[in-house]
Amino acid sequence: MHPSITNTRGDGTHEQDQECEQTLAITIGLLLLVGTTLLLSCRTGPVTAFVLIAAPVLGAYVLPSLVRVLALRRAVRRLLG
């Protein structure tokens, strides 16, 4: 079992381990994103590579708030109609 899961000492090491794992996950994600961008740039050109990488990143950023707005509009429409 992973040591941070079984830690019950209460000295904050569980939080430190979790923060370290999150930092590692972000670092690996950024490395994958940069590597993919570089490979796409070599194969398709810089503009196409930017569009292919930026579209999903922006979509993941915008989509949750867009879904909330649409759900709120639907709920208001049902209340009024």
Phi and psi in degrees as a GROMACS rama.xvg file:
@    title "Ramachandran Plot"
@    xaxis  label "Phi"
@    yaxis  label "Psi"
@TYPE xy
-66.8254  136.913  HIS-2
-60.8243  -33.0114  PRO-3
-72.0397  -21.1765  SER-4
-75.4912  -34.6246  ILE-5
-93.166  1.6048  THR-6
-72.5929  120.209  ASN-7
-126.808  19.1077  THR-8
-72.4692  -23.6768  ARG-9
78.4187  17.1512  GLY-10
-98.398  11.3469  ASP-11
87.7099  0.692789  GLY-12
-70.8847  -26.8772  THR-13
-62.5116  -44.3499  HIS-14
-66.1018  -38.2371  GLU-15
-65.6922  -41.4029  GLN-16
-64.327  -41.6341  ASP-17
-65.5134  -40.8192  GLN-18
-64.6736  -39.1605  GLU-19
-64.796  -41.7364  CYS-20
-66.7328  -37.7835  GLU-21
-65.9341  -40.9568  GLN-22
-62.8988  -42.0276  THR-23
-63.4267  -42.2511  LEU-24
-63.2339  -41.6264  ALA-25
-65.0396  -42.3185  ILE-26
-62.5894  -45.118  THR-27
-64.4318  -41.4588  ILE-28
-61.0195  -43.6094  GLY-29
-66.1158  -39.7409  LEU-30
-62.5299  -41.6173  LEU-31
-64.4271  -40.4562  LEU-32
-64.5111  -44.6312  LEU-33
-66.5847  -43.5293  VAL-34
-62.5839  -43.0221  GLY-35
-63.1508  -41.324  THR-36
-62.5781  -42.9407  THR-37
-64.9737  -42.7775  LEU-38
-64.5945  -43.6395  LEU-39
-64.6479  -37.6163  LEU-40
-62.9364  -38.8554  SER-41
-68.9582  -35.4025  CYS-42
-86.2671  -36.6879  ARG-43
-118.928  -12.5987  THR-44
105.978  156.645  GLY-45
-68.0572  -37.7451  PRO-46
-68.3  -46.2375  VAL-47
-63.1117  -41.0489  THR-48
-62.6557  -42.0313  ALA-49
-62.013  -45.188  PHE-50
-63.8344  -43.5503  VAL-51
-66.0915  -30.2677  LEU-52
-87.9779  -40.3657  ILE-53
-70.8181  -34.6674  ALA-54
-60.1107  -50.9243  ALA-55
-67.4945  -34.0987  PRO-56
-66.2274  -47.0308  VAL-57
-66.0262  -37.1218  LEU-58
-61.6499  -42.6174  GLY-59
-66.2686  -28.858  ALA-60
-78.6469  -40.6395  TYR-61
-88.57  -32.0148  VAL-62
-55.9599  -45.9659  LEU-63
-59.7497  -42.6029  PRO-64
-70.3652  -34.1086  SER-65
-64.6054  -41.1215  LEU-66
-63.5462  -41.7799  VAL-67
-62.835  -42.9088  ARG-68
-63.7483  -44.1715  VAL-69
-65.0602  -39.0905  LEU-70
-66.2514  -38.9721  ALA-71
-65.4088  -42.435  LEU-72
-61.9301  -41.6729  ARG-73
-64.2808  -41.4774  ARG-74
-65.6506  -40.003  ALA-75
-66.5616  -41.7149  VAL-76
-61.4009  -39.4883  ARG-77
-67.738  -37.608  ARG-78
-67.19  -38.4942  LEU-79
-85.7449  -22.6026  LEU-80
